[in-house]
């Protein structure tokens, strides 16, 4: 794990990254990551504010840190991200301890290496380098960090955004450090995300003996035609920024486990990933109308994880794209594919939000890794973006 450093930004980023990976920050645990990052930011002139939230049995660590610029009217650029990681799964399947950063074959392995501790380390070192070279920078720099992105996301970024809004904080640009690159560093930047609307459908039947179906009502049989129609419905055609809205069933449960009992209830979990061509209310209404038409006795719960958001091409995406091309020679592509991120919360306060980070091929997997040769360039891309937007 220990690497000697010669003071270069590459080595400094690698050193900080290894320190972060060594902290087992499985949601909602932060495991000291924010203290480590906060100390670095405080030394660079940032004012730190903890916004921890949540019940004692699920306490979430949140940090808002800000360094003012010389011009109060100049833009405020925020780096956003999360210190929490997903569980490791079966440790015996890992080639090395997921919380002992290990270099093999040109890669650094460890849980969170890709999602998203490399981005966090690169952001911090990029800002340290930028501030050292440009202490009188025109615009302000801030960090918005949480330990509840991979979990329920109720006490993390959304809480911080609400507090910042209540007190009138202005955010102009935000870069979320999600791993967005696909084949090469910088080939993809996310400038929006689809909305996520889940449903839990309970279809009520009457339990009975399979030999006496006339005395029972089978909710599986009743629901099957409706579920088939839901699966083939075209919800919208998408648009130039988003693919069409998709509907997927994720879980179905019914029955007692006995082969001679008609179930009394069917439970179906499903999810919409929806474009800006649809709304959560509109999807709810269409589903309920379809179920009513099929004559089902049902109940529905509708957890909404987030509305879709889109950042049009502007100063932030242009400044980041120019930094990527200058550092790597790659022409980046703007995309809205993939799952949700905390960008959905930040977009309610900040008009320009994009996501950019290292390769995403290994995220949430056994033997998660980041290529060593991406760590330094990622740091320099973040620094160049600061120079493009805040000088």
Secondary structure, DSSP 8 states (H G I E B T S, - for coil): ------S-HHHHHHHHHHHHHTS--BTT--TTHHHHHHHHHHHTT-EEEE--BS-GGG-B-EEEEEE--S-TTS-EEEEEEE--B-----GGGSSS-TTS-EEETTEEESTTIIIIIHHHHHHHHHHHHHHHH-TT-SSEEEEEEES-SSS--SSSHHHHHHHHHHTT----EEEE----BSSSTTSEEE-EE-EEEEEEEEEE-B-EETT-GGGSB-HHHHHHHHHHHHHH-------SSS---EEEEEEEEES-S-TTEE-SEEEEEEEEEE-TTS-HHHHHHHHHHHHHHTT--EEEE--EEE--EE--S-HHHHHHHHHHHHHH----EEE--S---THHHHTTT-SEEEE--SB-TTTTSTT-EEEHHHHHHHHHHHHHHHHHHH-
